[in-house]
Amino acid sequence: MRPTPSTTATFNGTVRAIAYSGTTAYIGGDFSAAYWNGGTYSRTRLAAINVTTGALLSWSPKADKAVRAIAVSGSTVYIGGDFGVVSGVTRRRVAGLAAATGALRAAPNAAIYGQVYSLAVGNGRLYLGGRIAAIGSQARSNLAALALNSGALGGGGARRHGLLGRALRQAVRHGAHRRERRVP
């Protein structure tokens, strides 16, 4: 059993998403600063804390608008939300970041039209749920799948690759769009 930290970082705005990997919690939302150990630290909608000690970590990429979803797979932290720019580079609603440094990954780099509310990783794909009308010129109905290695739009998406995973199905079912839809 892990000890409970006596102090942990707090934020000056809404936390909308948390994903864990080992002893790190990756946090996204609508905030611009974190408070920890008597100090104020710039954290523009993304941050990480050590879950054992509560310490704010140096991981600090930036998003220009809300981060609503986070998923971790291996050495990559995937984020989704309302943003159009991540760490100074155009990324429309979804991006991959290095778990250790926060550096922006080349993939995914898809132009998503709509909003991303949930993410899940499985079967070599990043599954996205939300109010998604299209990815690039390909129409979608609220769900989509991107290849983890290239960021390319998945051939059959969720339908072709079986289960989306309980968390994503529930998020889609109970999210702002209120219903689950099949990926064409």
Biotite code that builds the C-alpha atoms (Angstrom):
import biotite.structure as struc

atoms = struc.array([
    struc.Atom([0.000, 0.000, 0.000], chain_id="A", res_id=1, res_name="MET", atom_name="CA", element="C"),
    struc.Atom([1.335, 3.410, -0.978], chain_id="A", res_id=2, res_name="ARG", atom_name="CA", element="C"),
    struc.Atom([1.586, 6.127, 1.650], chain_id="A", res_id=3, res_name="PRO", atom_name="CA", element="C"),
    struc.Atom([-0.820, 9.041, 1.274], chain_id="A", res_id=4, res_name="THR", atom_name="CA", element="C"),
    struc.Atom([1.059, 12.235, 0.423], chain_id="A", res_id=5, res_name="PRO", atom_name="CA", element="C"),
    struc.Atom([0.807, 14.883, 3.132], chain_id="A", res_id=6, res_name="SER", atom_name="CA", element="C"),
    struc.Atom([0.615, 17.620, 0.510], chain_id="A", res_id=7, res_name="THR", atom_name="CA", element="C"),
    struc.Atom([-0.138, 17.440, -3.159], chain_id="A", res_id=8, res_name="THR", atom_name="CA", element="C"),
    struc.Atom([-0.209, 19.927, -5.985], chain_id="A", res_id=9, res_name="ALA", atom_name="CA", element="C"),
    struc.Atom([-3.420, 21.877, -6.533], chain_id="A", res_id=10, res_name="THR", atom_name="CA", element="C"),
    struc.Atom([-4.561, 23.945, -9.505], chain_id="A", res_id=11, res_name="PHE", atom_name="CA", element="C"),
    struc.Atom([-6.156, 27.341, -10.135], chain_id="A", res_id=12, res_name="ASN", atom_name="CA", element="C"),
    struc.Atom([-8.820, 25.944, -12.473], chain_id="A", res_id=13, res_name="GLY", atom_name="CA", element="C"),
    struc.Atom([-10.795, 22.856, -13.373], chain_id="A", res_id=14, res_name="THR", atom_name="CA", element="C"),
    struc.Atom([-9.111, 19.449, -13.631], chain_id="A", res_id=15, res_name="VAL", atom_name="CA", element="C"),
    struc.Atom([-10.948, 17.516, -16.367], chain_id="A", res_id=16, res_name="ARG", atom_name="CA", element="C"),
    struc.Atom([-8.782, 14.428, -16.926], chain_id="A", res_id=17, res_name="ALA", atom_name="CA", element="C"),
    struc.Atom([-6.307, 12.250, -15.037], chain_id="A", res_id=18, res_name="ILE", atom_name="CA", element="C"),
    struc.Atom([-4.360, 9.205, -16.256], chain_id="A", res_id=19, res_name="ALA", atom_name="CA", element="C"),
    struc.Atom([-1.871, 7.148, -14.250], chain_id="A", res_id=20, res_name="TYR", atom_name="CA", element="C"),
    struc.Atom([1.344, 5.446, -15.271], chain_id="A", res_id=21, res_name="SER", atom_name="CA", element="C"),
    struc.Atom([3.432, 3.943, -12.496], chain_id="A", res_id=22, res_name="GLY", atom_name="CA", element="C"),
    struc.Atom([3.844, 6.626, -9.830], chain_id="A", res_id=23, res_name="THR", atom_name="CA", element="C"),
    struc.Atom([2.908, 9.500, -12.147], chain_id="A", res_id=24, res_name="THR", atom_name="CA", element="C"),
    struc.Atom([-0.518, 11.076, -12.580], chain_id="A", res_id=25, res_name="ALA", atom_name="CA", element="C"),
    struc.Atom([-0.878, 13.111, -15.784], chain_id="A", res_id=26, res_name="TYR", atom_name="CA", element="C"),
    struc.Atom([-3.443, 15.881, -15.386], chain_id="A", res_id=27, res_name="ILE", atom_name="CA", element="C"),
    struc.Atom([-5.319, 17.975, -17.932], chain_id="A", res_id=28, res_name="GLY", atom_name="CA", element="C"),
    struc.Atom([-8.001, 20.627, -17.735], chain_id="A", res_id=29, res_name="GLY", atom_name="CA", element="C"),
    struc.Atom([-8.633, 24.374, -17.708], chain_id="A", res_id=30, res_name="ASP", atom_name="CA", element="C"),
    struc.Atom([-5.878, 25.766, -15.471], chain_id="A", res_id=31, res_name="PHE", atom_name="CA", element="C"),
    struc.Atom([-2.845, 27.990, -15.879], chain_id="A", res_id=32, res_name="SER", atom_name="CA", element="C"),
    struc.Atom([-1.004, 27.436, -12.608], chain_id="A", res_id=33, res_name="ALA", atom_name="CA", element="C"),
    struc.Atom([-0.220, 24.745, -10.063], chain_id="A", res_id=34, res_name="ALA", atom_name="CA", element="C"),
    struc.Atom([0.442, 25.329, -6.376], chain_id="A", res_id=35, res_name="TYR", atom_name="CA", element="C"),
    struc.Atom([2.806, 23.070, -4.516], chain_id="A", res_id=36, res_name="TRP", atom_name="CA", element="C"),
    struc.Atom([4.996, 23.288, -1.451], chain_id="A", res_id=37, res_name="ASN", atom_name="CA", element="C"),
    struc.Atom([4.328, 27.026, -1.026], chain_id="A", res_id=38, res_name="GLY", atom_name="CA", element="C"),
    struc.Atom([5.138, 27.944, -4.628], chain_id="A", res_id=39, res_name="GLY", atom_name="CA", element="C"),
    struc.Atom([3.193, 28.827, -7.765], chain_id="A", res_id=40, res_name="THR", atom_name="CA", element="C"),
    struc.Atom([4.215, 27.141, -11.018], chain_id="A", res_id=41, res_name="TYR", atom_name="CA", element="C"),
    struc.Atom([3.081, 27.843, -14.564], chain_id="A", res_id=42, res_name="SER", atom_name="CA", element="C"),
    struc.Atom([1.179, 24.843, -15.946], chain_id="A", res_id=43, res_name="ARG", atom_name="CA", element="C"),
    struc.Atom([-0.940, 25.630, -18.997], chain_id="A", res_id=44, res_name="THR", atom_name="CA", element="C"),
    struc.Atom([-3.706, 22.997, -18.999], chain_id="A", res_id=45, res_name="ARG", atom_name="CA", element="C"),
    struc.Atom([-1.265, 20.073, -18.502], chain_id="A", res_id=46, res_name="LEU", atom_name="CA", element="C"),
    struc.Atom([0.750, 18.896, -15.513], chain_id="A", res_id=47, res_name="ALA", atom_name="CA", element="C"),
    struc.Atom([2.074, 15.785, -13.788], chain_id="A", res_id=48, res_name="ALA", atom_name="CA", element="C"),
    struc.Atom([2.448, 14.834, -10.142], chain_id="A", res_id=49, res_name="ILE", atom_name="CA", element="C"),
    struc.Atom([4.162, 12.025, -8.294], chain_id="A", res_id=50, res_name="ASN", atom_name="CA", element="C"),
    struc.Atom([1.306, 10.080, -6.690], chain_id="A", res_id=51, res_name="VAL", atom_name="CA", element="C"),
    struc.Atom([3.504, 8.760, -3.874], chain_id="A", res_id=52, res_name="THR", atom_name="CA", element="C"),
    struc.Atom([4.874, 12.108, -2.686], chain_id="A", res_id=53, res_name="THR", atom_name="CA", element="C"),
    struc.Atom([2.325, 14.554, -4.130], chain_id="A", res_id=54, res_name="GLY", atom_name="CA", element="C"),
    struc.Atom([5.180, 16.510, -5.713], chain_id="A", res_id=55, res_name="ALA", atom_name="CA", element="C"),
    struc.Atom([4.564, 18.556, -8.826], chain_id="A", res_id=56, res_name="LEU", atom_name="CA", element="C"),
    struc.Atom([6.818, 17.219, -11.589], chain_id="A", res_id=57, res_name="LEU", atom_name="CA", element="C"),
    struc.Atom([8.695, 19.272, -14.199], chain_id="A", res_id=58, res_name="SER", atom_name="CA", element="C"),
    struc.Atom([6.552, 17.778, -17.026], chain_id="A", res_id=59, res_name="TRP", atom_name="CA", element="C"),
    struc.Atom([4.813, 20.855, -18.442], chain_id="A", res_id=60, res_name="SER", atom_name="CA", element="C"),
    struc.Atom([3.715, 20.883, -22.088], chain_id="A", res_id=61, res_name="PRO", atom_name="CA", element="C"),
    struc.Atom([1.151, 23.578, -22.930], chain_id="A", res_id=62, res_name="LYS", atom_name="CA", element="C"),
    struc.Atom([-2.255, 23.492, -24.640], chain_id="A", res_id=63, res_name="ALA", atom_name="CA", element="C"),
    struc.Atom([-4.055, 26.624, -25.850], chain_id="A", res_id=64, res_name="ASP", atom_name="CA", element="C"),
    struc.Atom([-7.522, 25.378, -24.809], chain_id="A", res_id=65, res_name="LYS", atom_name="CA", element="C"),
    struc.Atom([-9.070, 22.755, -22.511], chain_id="A", res_id=66, res_name="ALA", atom_name="CA", element="C"),
    struc.Atom([-7.664, 19.246, -22.225], chain_id="A", res_id=67, res_name="VAL", atom_name="CA", element="C"),
    struc.Atom([-10.626, 16.919, -21.629], chain_id="A", res_id=68, res_name="ARG", atom_name="CA", element="C"),
    struc.Atom([-9.117, 13.432, -21.966], chain_id="A", res_id=69, res_name="ALA", atom_name="CA", element="C"),
    struc.Atom([-5.809, 11.689, -21.280], chain_id="A", res_id=70, res_name="ILE", atom_name="CA", element="C"),
    struc.Atom([-4.610, 8.144, -21.969], chain_id="A", res_id=71, res_name="ALA", atom_name="CA", element="C"),
    struc.Atom([-1.146, 6.670, -21.468], chain_id="A", res_id=72, res_name="VAL", atom_name="CA", element="C"),
    struc.Atom([0.423, 3.890, -23.502], chain_id="A", res_id=73, res_name="SER", atom_name="CA", element="C"),
    struc.Atom([4.060, 2.984, -22.992], chain_id="A", res_id=74, res_name="GLY", atom_name="CA", element="C"),
    struc.Atom([6.162, 6.133, -23.213], chain_id="A", res_id=75, res_name="SER", atom_name="CA", element="C"),
    struc.Atom([3.414, 8.302, -24.746], chain_id="A", res_id=76, res_name="THR", atom_name="CA", element="C"),
    struc.Atom([0.731, 10.412, -23.098], chain_id="A", res_id=77, res_name="VAL", atom_name="CA", element="C"),
    struc.Atom([-2.194, 11.041, -25.451], chain_id="A", res_id=78, res_name="TYR", atom_name="CA", element="C"),
    struc.Atom([-4.358, 14.107, -24.898], chain_id="A", res_id=79, res_name="ILE", atom_name="CA", element="C"),
    struc.Atom([-7.677, 15.140, -26.390], chain_id="A", res_id=80, res_name="GLY", atom_name="CA", element="C"),
    struc.Atom([-9.844, 18.206, -25.988], chain_id="A", res_id=81, res_name="GLY", atom_name="CA", element="C"),
    struc.Atom([-10.699, 21.596, -27.417], chain_id="A", res_id=82, res_name="ASP", atom_name="CA", element="C"),
    struc.Atom([-7.135, 22.725, -28.201], chain_id="A", res_id=83, res_name="PHE", atom_name="CA", element="C"),
    struc.Atom([-5.673, 23.671, -31.567], chain_id="A", res_id=84, res_name="GLY", atom_name="CA", element="C"),
    struc.Atom([-2.057, 24.251, -30.460], chain_id="A", res_id=85, res_name="VAL", atom_name="CA", element="C"),
    struc.Atom([0.148, 22.141, -28.176], chain_id="A", res_id=86, res_name="VAL", atom_name="CA", element="C"),
    struc.Atom([3.539, 23.482, -27.096], chain_id="A", res_id=87, res_name="SER", atom_name="CA", element="C"),
    struc.Atom([3.481, 25.996, -29.946], chain_id="A", res_id=88, res_name="GLY", atom_name="CA", element="C"),
    struc.Atom([2.650, 23.464, -32.700], chain_id="A", res_id=89, res_name="VAL", atom_name="CA", element="C"),
    struc.Atom([-0.726, 23.045, -34.423], chain_id="A", res_id=90, res_name="THR", atom_name="CA", element="C"),
    struc.Atom([-2.545, 19.939, -33.185], chain_id="A", res_id=91, res_name="ARG", atom_name="CA", element="C"),
    struc.Atom([-6.320, 19.889, -33.713], chain_id="A", res_id=92, res_name="ARG", atom_name="CA", element="C"),
    struc.Atom([-7.988, 18.225, -30.734], chain_id="A", res_id=93, res_name="ARG", atom_name="CA", element="C"),
    struc.Atom([-5.557, 15.294, -30.246], chain_id="A", res_id=94, res_name="VAL", atom_name="CA", element="C"),
    struc.Atom([-1.805, 14.976, -29.609], chain_id="A", res_id=95, res_name="ALA", atom_name="CA", element="C"),
    struc.Atom([0.850, 12.619, -28.293], chain_id="A", res_id=96, res_name="GLY", atom_name="CA", element="C"),
    struc.Atom([3.463, 13.719, -25.758], chain_id="A", res_id=97, res_name="LEU", atom_name="CA", element="C"),
    struc.Atom([6.588, 12.015, -24.412], chain_id="A", res_id=98, res_name="ALA", atom_name="CA", element="C"),
    struc.Atom([5.761, 10.710, -20.942], chain_id="A", res_id=99, res_name="ALA", atom_name="CA", element="C"),
    struc.Atom([9.233, 11.550, -19.607], chain_id="A", res_id=100, res_name="ALA", atom_name="CA", element="C"),
    struc.Atom([9.749, 15.039, -21.078], chain_id="A", res_id=101, res_name="THR", atom_name="CA", element="C"),
    struc.Atom([6.417, 16.334, -22.425], chain_id="A", res_id=102, res_name="GLY", atom_name="CA", element="C"),
    struc.Atom([7.930, 16.746, -25.903], chain_id="A", res_id=103, res_name="ALA", atom_name="CA", element="C"),
    struc.Atom([5.380, 16.657, -28.708], chain_id="A", res_id=104, res_name="LEU", atom_name="CA", element="C"),
    struc.Atom([5.342, 13.413, -30.719], chain_id="A", res_id=105, res_name="ARG", atom_name="CA", element="C"),
    struc.Atom([4.944, 13.375, -34.511], chain_id="A", res_id=106, res_name="ALA", atom_name="CA", element="C"),
    struc.Atom([1.792, 11.228, -34.275], chain_id="A", res_id=107, res_name="ALA", atom_name="CA", element="C"),
    struc.Atom([-1.064, 11.615, -33.973], chain_id="A", res_id=108, res_name="PRO", atom_name="CA", element="C"),
    struc.Atom([-1.442, 14.723, -36.091], chain_id="A", res_id=109, res_name="ASN", atom_name="CA", element="C"),
    struc.Atom([-5.007, 14.453, -37.363], chain_id="A", res_id=110, res_name="ALA", atom_name="CA", element="C"),
    struc.Atom([-7.318, 17.370, -38.138], chain_id="A", res_id=111, res_name="ALA", atom_name="CA", element="C"),
    struc.Atom([-10.322, 16.591, -35.980], chain_id="A", res_id=112, res_name="ILE", atom_name="CA", element="C"),
    struc.Atom([-13.525, 18.536, -36.516], chain_id="A", res_id=113, res_name="TYR", atom_name="CA", element="C"),
    struc.Atom([-15.466, 18.564, -33.274], chain_id="A", res_id=114, res_name="GLY", atom_name="CA", element="C"),
    struc.Atom([-14.502, 17.948, -29.670], chain_id="A", res_id=115, res_name="GLN", atom_name="CA", element="C"),
    struc.Atom([-12.721, 14.992, -28.059], chain_id="A", res_id=116, res_name="VAL", atom_name="CA", element="C"),
    struc.Atom([-14.131, 13.989, -24.651], chain_id="A", res_id=117, res_name="TYR", atom_name="CA", element="C"),
    struc.Atom([-12.638, 10.527, -24.145], chain_id="A", res_id=118, res_name="SER", atom_name="CA", element="C"),
    struc.Atom([-9.613, 8.465, -25.174], chain_id="A", res_id=119, res_name="LEU", atom_name="CA", element="C"),
    struc.Atom([-8.681, 4.796, -24.848], chain_id="A", res_id=120, res_name="ALA", atom_name="CA", element="C"),
    struc.Atom([-5.739, 2.792, -26.144], chain_id="A", res_id=121, res_name="VAL", atom_name="CA", element="C"),
    struc.Atom([-5.979, -0.786, -27.425], chain_id="A", res_id=122, res_name="GLY", atom_name="CA", element="C"),
    struc.Atom([-5.309, -3.023, -30.423], chain_id="A", res_id=123, res_name="ASN", atom_name="CA", element="C"),
    struc.Atom([-2.553, -0.680, -31.635], chain_id="A", res_id=124, res_name="GLY", atom_name="CA", element="C"),
    struc.Atom([-5.033, 2.180, -31.872], chain_id="A", res_id=125, res_name="ARG", atom_name="CA", element="C"),
    struc.Atom([-6.015, 5.358, -30.089], chain_id="A", res_id=126, res_name="LEU", atom_name="CA", element="C"),
    struc.Atom([-9.810, 5.440, -29.808], chain_id="A", res_id=127, res_name="TYR", atom_name="CA", element="C"),
    struc.Atom([-11.485, 8.849, -29.591], chain_id="A", res_id=128, res_name="LEU", atom_name="CA", element="C"),
    struc.Atom([-14.994, 9.594, -28.375], chain_id="A", res_id=129, res_name="GLY", atom_name="CA", element="C"),
    struc.Atom([-16.812, 12.903, -28.370], chain_id="A", res_id=130, res_name="GLY", atom_name="CA", element="C"),
    struc.Atom([-18.643, 15.215, -30.710], chain_id="A", res_id=131, res_name="ARG", atom_name="CA", element="C"),
    struc.Atom([-16.604, 14.272, -33.740], chain_id="A", res_id=132, res_name="ILE", atom_name="CA", element="C"),
    struc.Atom([-17.978, 15.119, -37.177], chain_id="A", res_id=133, res_name="ALA", atom_name="CA", element="C"),
    struc.Atom([-14.889, 14.334, -39.256], chain_id="A", res_id=134, res_name="ALA", atom_name="CA", element="C"),
    struc.Atom([-11.200, 13.569, -39.203], chain_id="A", res_id=135, res_name="ILE", atom_name="CA", element="C"),
    struc.Atom([-9.643, 15.329, -42.155], chain_id="A", res_id=136, res_name="GLY", atom_name="CA", element="C"),
    struc.Atom([-12.082, 14.776, -44.994], chain_id="A", res_id=137, res_name="SER", atom_name="CA", element="C"),
    struc.Atom([-13.423, 11.492, -43.543], chain_id="A", res_id=138, res_name="GLN", atom_name="CA", element="C"),
    struc.Atom([-16.851, 11.774, -41.916], chain_id="A", res_id=139, res_name="ALA", atom_name="CA", element="C"),
    struc.Atom([-17.188, 10.223, -38.459], chain_id="A", res_id=140, res_name="ARG", atom_name="CA", element="C"),
    struc.Atom([-20.109, 9.889, -36.067], chain_id="A", res_id=141, res_name="SER", atom_name="CA", element="C"),
    struc.Atom([-18.642, 10.637, -32.641], chain_id="A", res_id=142, res_name="ASN", atom_name="CA", element="C"),
    struc.Atom([-16.137, 7.740, -32.534], chain_id="A", res_id=143, res_name="LEU", atom_name="CA", element="C"),
    struc.Atom([-12.870, 7.224, -34.373], chain_id="A", res_id=144, res_name="ALA", atom_name="CA", element="C"),
    struc.Atom([-9.702, 5.145, -34.209], chain_id="A", res_id=145, res_name="ALA", atom_name="CA", element="C"),
    struc.Atom([-6.181, 6.308, -35.101], chain_id="A", res_id=146, res_name="LEU", atom_name="CA", element="C"),
    struc.Atom([-3.151, 4.025, -35.560], chain_id="A", res_id=147, res_name="ALA", atom_name="CA", element="C"),
    struc.Atom([-0.731, 4.529, -32.650], chain_id="A", res_id=148, res_name="LEU", atom_name="CA", element="C"),
    struc.Atom([2.407, 4.254, -34.790], chain_id="A", res_id=149, res_name="ASN", atom_name="CA", element="C"),
    struc.Atom([1.370, 6.659, -37.572], chain_id="A", res_id=150, res_name="SER", atom_name="CA", element="C"),
    struc.Atom([-1.718, 8.532, -36.390], chain_id="A", res_id=151, res_name="GLY", atom_name="CA", element="C"),
    struc.Atom([-3.524, 7.406, -39.557], chain_id="A", res_id=152, res_name="ALA", atom_name="CA", element="C"),
    struc.Atom([-7.279, 7.058, -39.413], chain_id="A", res_id=153, res_name="LEU", atom_name="CA", element="C"),
    struc.Atom([-8.149, 3.431, -38.650], chain_id="A", res_id=154, res_name="GLY", atom_name="CA", element="C"),
    struc.Atom([-9.643, 1.374, -41.468], chain_id="A", res_id=155, res_name="GLY", atom_name="CA", element="C"),
    struc.Atom([-12.730, 0.075, -39.706], chain_id="A", res_id=156, res_name="GLY", atom_name="CA", element="C"),
    struc.Atom([-12.233, 1.879, -36.470], chain_id="A", res_id=157, res_name="GLY", atom_name="CA", element="C"),
    struc.Atom([-14.074, 0.636, -33.436], chain_id="A", res_id=158, res_name="ALA", atom_name="CA", element="C"),
    struc.Atom([-16.422, -1.697, -35.289], chain_id="A", res_id=159, res_name="ARG", atom_name="CA", element="C"),
    struc.Atom([-13.640, -3.582, -37.059], chain_id="A", res_id=160, res_name="ARG", atom_name="CA", element="C"),
    struc.Atom([-11.426, -3.948, -33.992], chain_id="A", res_id=161, res_name="HIS", atom_name="CA", element="C"),
    struc.Atom([-13.991, -5.274, -31.553], chain_id="A", res_id=162, res_name="GLY", atom_name="CA", element="C"),
    struc.Atom([-14.552, -3.818, -28.134], chain_id="A", res_id=163, res_name="LEU", atom_name="CA", element="C"),
    struc.Atom([-13.696, -0.198, -27.508], chain_id="A", res_id=164, res_name="LEU", atom_name="CA", element="C"),
    struc.Atom([-13.182, -0.933, -23.869], chain_id="A", res_id=165, res_name="GLY", atom_name="CA", element="C"),
    struc.Atom([-15.586, -0.385, -21.035], chain_id="A", res_id=166, res_name="ARG", atom_name="CA", element="C"),
    struc.Atom([-14.306, 3.068, -20.092], chain_id="A", res_id=167, res_name="ALA", atom_name="CA", element="C"),
    struc.Atom([-14.667, 4.484, -23.590], chain_id="A", res_id=168, res_name="LEU", atom_name="CA", element="C"),
    struc.Atom([-18.103, 2.938, -24.135], chain_id="A", res_id=169, res_name="ARG", atom_name="CA", element="C"),
    struc.Atom([-19.338, 4.401, -20.850], chain_id="A", res_id=170, res_name="GLN", atom_name="CA", element="C"),
    struc.Atom([-17.835, 7.797, -21.598], chain_id="A", res_id=171, res_name="ALA", atom_name="CA", element="C"),
    struc.Atom([-19.512, 7.847, -24.987], chain_id="A", res_id=172, res_name="VAL", atom_name="CA", element="C"),
    struc.Atom([-22.817, 6.585, -23.574], chain_id="A", res_id=173, res_name="ARG", atom_name="CA", element="C"),
    struc.Atom([-22.864, 9.078, -20.703], chain_id="A", res_id=174, res_name="HIS", atom_name="CA", element="C"),
    struc.Atom([-20.896, 11.940, -22.256], chain_id="A", res_id=175, res_name="GLY", atom_name="CA", element="C"),
    struc.Atom([-22.153, 15.260, -23.529], chain_id="A", res_id=176, res_name="ALA", atom_name="CA", element="C"),
    struc.Atom([-23.312, 13.699, -26.805], chain_id="A", res_id=177, res_name="HIS", atom_name="CA", element="C"),
    struc.Atom([-25.561, 11.302, -24.855], chain_id="A", res_id=178, res_name="ARG", atom_name="CA", element="C"),
    struc.Atom([-25.367, 8.229, -27.074], chain_id="A", res_id=179, res_name="ARG", atom_name="CA", element="C"),
    struc.Atom([-23.020, 5.699, -28.590], chain_id="A", res_id=180, res_name="GLU", atom_name="CA", element="C"),
    struc.Atom([-22.677, 5.703, -32.359], chain_id="A", res_id=181, res_name="ARG", atom_name="CA", element="C"),
    struc.Atom([-20.874, 3.316, -34.671], chain_id="A", res_id=182, res_name="ARG", atom_name="CA", element="C"),
    struc.Atom([-17.777, 4.355, -36.561], chain_id="A", res_id=183, res_name="VAL", atom_name="CA", element="C"),
    struc.Atom([-18.535, 4.166, -40.305], chain_id="A", res_id=184, res_name="PRO", atom_name="CA", element="C"),
])
